[in-house]
Amino acid sequence: MLLFSRNKTVGVQTFLLNLVNKQCPELVAMLENRRDESRVPLCQVALVVPLEDGKPDLANHFHTVTKEFSTTGVSIVLDQPRGLNDVIIGLRWETETTLLRGAAKHLNPMGAGFFHLGIQLSEVVRLDEYPELEKLTIF
């Protein structure tokens, strides 16, 4: 090995540090506008069921992944900009699935055709309120 040869991992480390530092919620909040509430980056599989006139639109349900959580909301990753207003989000924790009702607040491009949709969550949904959701496979 030459005395002054460049270590190839330095380039990898530089890229990864820049990527992580620019995505860190605490740093982004300092650089951009201050958020009233912090976000926690967490990728988890989610079931999304659009609501049309207050009823689940089973024909248009889909699965996706989450991007971030706050105490009153979640952002999900979409592969296209979807016209979602009211939704039910299904999230699994250990052996239980929880259904949450929410309203879309913002849709932002992420690049490469992906978008993240911010959803403000308003209530936990009981399965007996929407028994037709039992037909869906959560995961």
Rosetta silent file (secondary structure, phi, psi, omega in degrees, C-alpha in Angstrom):
SEQUENCE: MLLFSRNKTVGVQTFLLNLVNKQCPELVAMLENRRDESRVPLCQVALVVPLEDGKPDLANHFHTVTKEFSTTGVSIVLDQPRGLNDVIIGLRWETETTLLRGAAKHLNPMGAGFFHLGIQLSEVVRLDEYPELEKLTIF
SCORE:     score description
SCORE:     0.000 S_00000001
   1 L     0.000  135.646  178.966    0.000    0.000    0.000 S_00000001
   2 L   -71.633  151.524 -177.563    1.311    3.416   -0.869 S_00000001
   3 L   -62.737  -38.455 -176.186    2.006    5.803    1.960 S_00000001
   4 L  -110.696   23.149  178.449   -0.324    8.500    0.633 S_00000001
   5 L   -71.719  143.448 -177.541   -2.989    6.366   -1.073 S_00000001
   6 L   -77.779  132.956  176.399   -6.521    7.461   -0.371 S_00000001
   7 L   -76.218  120.737 -175.400   -8.613    5.164    1.803 S_00000001
   8 H   -65.111  -23.863 -179.508  -11.757    4.396   -0.245 S_00000001
   9 H   -72.479  -18.013  178.442  -13.929    4.209    2.845 S_00000001
  10 H   -62.161  -41.235  177.811  -13.370    7.930    3.510 S_00000001
  11 H   -63.422  -40.292  177.610  -15.601    8.753    0.542 S_00000001
  12 H   -64.110  -47.186 -179.390  -18.270    6.361    1.825 S_00000001
  13 H   -61.916  -42.179  179.504  -18.076    7.810    5.332 S_00000001
  14 H   -61.166  -46.853  179.178  -18.277   11.386    4.034 S_00000001
  15 H   -61.085  -49.625 -176.802  -21.357   10.631    1.955 S_00000001
  16 H   -64.084  -40.018  177.368  -23.155    8.747    4.753 S_00000001
  17 H   -63.248  -43.581  177.161  -22.403   11.427    7.354 S_00000001
  18 H   -62.520  -43.806 -179.616  -23.709   14.157    5.055 S_00000001
  19 H   -61.357  -49.399 -178.295  -26.819   12.125    4.254 S_00000001
  20 H   -66.973  -44.501 -179.045  -27.611   11.356    7.887 S_00000001
  21 H   -62.489  -35.410 -179.413  -26.796   14.859    9.139 S_00000001
  22 H   -77.802  -16.629  179.755  -29.043   16.465    6.540 S_00000001
  23 H  -100.410   -8.927 -177.625  -31.919   14.110    7.442 S_00000001
  24 L   -65.666  121.719 -176.688  -31.617   14.441   11.217 S_00000001
  25 H   -56.895  -36.402 -179.479  -34.835   16.106   12.464 S_00000001
  26 H   -66.589  -41.191 -179.776  -33.003   18.147   15.097 S_00000001
  27 H   -72.664  -40.734  179.067  -30.553   19.588   12.579 S_00000001
  28 H   -61.099  -41.263  179.589  -33.168   20.208    9.904 S_00000001
  29 H   -62.583  -37.017  179.223  -35.304   22.124   12.409 S_00000001
  30 H   -71.063  -37.555 -176.929  -32.339   24.350   13.278 S_00000001
  31 H   -78.163  -36.406 -177.593  -31.474   25.005    9.645 S_00000001
  32 L  -100.121 -136.285  177.679  -35.016   25.539    8.366 S_00000001
  33 L   -90.805  149.595 -177.942  -38.018   26.697   10.296 S_00000001
  34 L   -74.207  128.890  175.296  -38.498   25.649   13.907 S_00000001
  35 L   -88.345  142.952  176.683  -41.107   22.925   14.387 S_00000001
  36 L   -69.885  -27.110 -175.124  -43.357   23.120   17.398 S_00000001
  37 L  -134.090  138.938 -178.648  -43.147   19.373   17.776 S_00000001
  38 L   -79.829  156.052  176.810  -40.294   17.033   16.984 S_00000001
  39 L  -109.848  148.481  176.618  -40.559   14.173   14.517 S_00000001
  40 E  -115.027  118.080  177.307  -39.166   10.706   14.996 S_00000001
  41 E   -70.125  123.865 -179.911  -37.920    8.958   11.866 S_00000001
  42 L  -153.560  122.166  179.040  -39.365    5.451   11.852 S_00000001
  43 L   -98.146  117.228 -179.667  -39.970    3.161    8.902 S_00000001
  44 L  -143.283  144.396  177.391  -42.859    0.777    9.504 S_00000001
  45 E   -67.074  138.388 -179.632  -45.297   -0.973    7.159 S_00000001
  46 E  -136.874  144.518  172.216  -48.718    0.686    7.127 S_00000001
  47 E   -95.502  134.130  178.986  -52.100   -0.099    5.627 S_00000001
  48 E  -122.065  122.470  177.619  -53.852    2.926    4.112 S_00000001
  49 E  -120.155  110.643  177.352  -57.612    2.892    3.475 S_00000001
  50 E   -64.288  149.181  174.241  -59.041    6.045    1.903 S_00000001
  51 E  -108.829  128.520  175.436  -62.400    7.242    3.241 S_00000001
  52 E  -116.880  117.913 -177.177  -65.024    8.430    0.765 S_00000001
  53 L    54.009   38.545  176.859  -67.989   10.184    2.357 S_00000001
  54 L    80.024    1.543 -179.443  -66.950    8.692    5.693 S_00000001
  55 E  -115.410  142.893  179.058  -66.903    5.110    4.412 S_00000001
  56 E   -62.324  131.648  175.971  -63.821    2.959    3.719 S_00000001
  57 L   -95.151   83.041 -173.877  -62.950    2.739    0.020 S_00000001
  58 H   -62.257  -30.855 -177.964  -61.722   -0.862    0.082 S_00000001
  59 H   -65.460  -22.634 -176.703  -61.083   -0.964   -3.662 S_00000001
  60 H  -113.107   18.631  177.549  -58.361    1.689   -3.309 S_00000001
  61 L   -72.262  157.918  179.038  -56.566    0.525   -0.164 S_00000001
  62 E  -157.186  166.101  175.612  -52.812    0.022   -0.340 S_00000001
  63 E  -108.004  149.187  178.011  -49.740   -0.705    1.754 S_00000001
  64 E  -153.161 -167.639  174.558  -46.815    1.654    2.197 S_00000001
  65 E  -124.353  153.781  176.742  -44.157    2.600    4.730 S_00000001
  66 E   -83.641  160.658  176.765  -44.029    5.397    7.248 S_00000001
  67 E  -114.429  -48.658 -177.644  -41.364    8.083    7.198 S_00000001
  68 E  -146.027  156.005  174.903  -41.826    9.994   10.454 S_00000001
  69 E  -126.963  148.780  167.273  -44.040   10.079   13.529 S_00000001
  70 L  -129.812 -175.783 -178.875  -45.043   12.848   15.900 S_00000001
  71 L   -72.721  -16.576 -179.160  -47.415   12.712   18.860 S_00000001
  72 L  -128.099    9.487 -177.375  -50.381   13.632   16.647 S_00000001
  73 E  -161.985  176.851  179.916  -49.385   12.523   13.188 S_00000001
  74 E  -148.195  149.090  169.445  -47.487   10.376   10.750 S_00000001
  75 E  -115.444  140.343 -178.673  -46.000   10.855    7.329 S_00000001
  76 E  -119.145  155.893 -179.929  -46.157    8.064    4.788 S_00000001
  77 E   -95.671  131.688  178.994  -44.221    7.460    1.581 S_00000001
  78 E  -120.404  147.838  178.028  -46.181    7.376   -1.685 S_00000001
  79 L   -93.280    3.754  175.787  -45.027    6.309   -5.144 S_00000001
  80 L  -162.585  153.472  177.313  -47.346    8.842   -6.766 S_00000001
  81 L   -72.270  117.374 -177.720  -49.219   11.928   -5.611 S_00000001
  82 L  -107.448  144.448  177.676  -52.573   10.586   -4.455 S_00000001
  83 L   -83.121   69.142 -179.864  -55.681   12.615   -3.766 S_00000001
  84 L   -99.237  131.646  174.467  -56.144   11.409   -0.216 S_00000001
  85 L  -111.934  -70.327  177.339  -58.074   13.537    2.250 S_00000001
  86 E  -103.643  136.731 -177.323  -59.462   11.332    5.007 S_00000001
  87 E  -142.366  161.453  165.825  -57.851    7.964    5.657 S_00000001
  88 E  -113.586  128.276  179.424  -57.635    5.090    8.056 S_00000001
  89 E  -108.267  128.020  175.246  -54.072    3.995    8.771 S_00000001
  90 E  -104.176  123.110  179.308  -53.398    0.488   10.087 S_00000001
  91 E  -124.131  138.195 -177.803  -50.197    0.056   12.090 S_00000001
  92 E  -104.382  133.330  174.152  -48.987   -3.157   13.648 S_00000001
  93 E  -130.383  115.321 -175.248  -47.231   -3.317   16.993 S_00000001
  94 L    55.641 -111.091 -177.645  -46.098   -6.769   18.084 S_00000001
  95 L  -104.213   -0.563 -176.330  -49.231   -8.917   17.627 S_00000001
  96 E  -106.598  144.768  171.859  -51.818   -6.101   17.601 S_00000001
  97 E  -111.793  132.225  177.962  -52.972   -3.882   14.760 S_00000001
  98 E  -113.094  134.413  177.627  -54.250   -0.417   15.578 S_00000001
  99 E  -104.177  131.748 -177.680  -56.434    1.547   13.187 S_00000001
 100 E  -127.707  137.406  177.019  -56.179    5.340   13.270 S_00000001
 101 E   -96.187  140.904 -178.638  -58.261    7.928   11.460 S_00000001
 102 E  -153.735  169.161  179.031  -56.548   10.946   10.029 S_00000001
 103 E  -124.417  136.787  179.214  -56.680   13.820    7.578 S_00000001
 104 E   -66.286  137.052 -179.612  -54.022   14.701    5.008 S_00000001
 105 E  -114.492  -36.754  179.734  -52.217   17.956    5.770 S_00000001
 106 E  -157.119  152.819  177.973  -49.455   18.228    3.177 S_00000001
 107 E  -129.845  118.748 -176.909  -47.942   16.375    0.236 S_00000001
 108 E  -125.425  139.232  176.671  -44.274   16.994   -0.553 S_00000001
 109 E   -71.001  143.681  176.641  -42.033   15.531   -3.256 S_00000001
 110 E  -106.329  -18.922 -175.243  -39.065   13.460   -2.052 S_00000001
 111 E   110.424  158.535  178.088  -37.469   12.962   -5.471 S_00000001
 112 L    56.507   27.878  177.849  -37.347   10.093   -7.977 S_00000001
 113 L    86.054    5.906  178.680  -41.151   10.055   -8.160 S_00000001
 114 E  -101.658  152.012 -179.709  -41.727    9.544   -4.427 S_00000001
 115 E  -135.390  154.286  169.674  -43.786   11.789   -2.150 S_00000001
 116 E  -119.615  134.682 -176.825  -44.405   11.970    1.555 S_00000001
 117 E  -108.971  121.476  176.710  -47.884   12.687    2.822 S_00000001
 118 E   -87.205  128.795 -176.971  -48.298   14.225    6.254 S_00000001
 119 E  -124.009  125.312  174.335  -51.393   12.987    8.079 S_00000001
 120 E   -88.810  121.460 -176.528  -52.811   14.482   11.254 S_00000001
 121 E   -88.652  139.184 -174.294  -54.326   11.655   13.297 S_00000001
 122 E  -118.687  -27.933 -177.421  -57.555   12.326   15.165 S_00000001
 123 E  -161.822  155.320  171.057  -58.844    9.095   16.688 S_00000001
 124 E   -83.374  132.403 -176.848  -58.349    5.390   17.235 S_00000001
 125 E   -99.208  130.780  174.839  -60.871    3.469   15.137 S_00000001
 126 L   -86.450  142.856 -178.779  -62.642    0.425   16.529 S_00000001
 127 H   -62.701  -29.415  179.400  -63.117   -2.454   14.126 S_00000001
 128 H   -71.125  -15.105  174.707  -66.817   -2.641   14.978 S_00000001
 129 H   -73.726  -33.655 -179.147  -67.208    0.869   13.504 S_00000001
 130 L  -134.013   72.627 -176.258  -66.008   -0.415   10.118 S_00000001
 131 H   -60.596  -22.502  179.354  -66.489   -4.218   10.095 S_00000001
 132 H   -65.563  -17.368  177.818  -65.670   -4.321    6.369 S_00000001
 133 H   -70.306  -19.049  178.802  -62.030   -3.647    7.295 S_00000001
 134 H   -62.374  -24.271  179.897  -61.792   -7.181    8.694 S_00000001
 135 H   -69.398  -22.306 -175.495  -61.644   -8.411    5.077 S_00000001
 136 L   -82.352  142.185  172.376  -58.312   -6.665    4.543 S_00000001
 137 L   -87.372  118.362 -177.742  -55.019   -8.302    5.243 S_00000001
 138 L   -66.524  -52.595  179.079  -53.086   -5.844    7.308 S_00000001
 139 L  -148.426    0.000    0.000  -49.673   -7.405    6.599 S_00000001
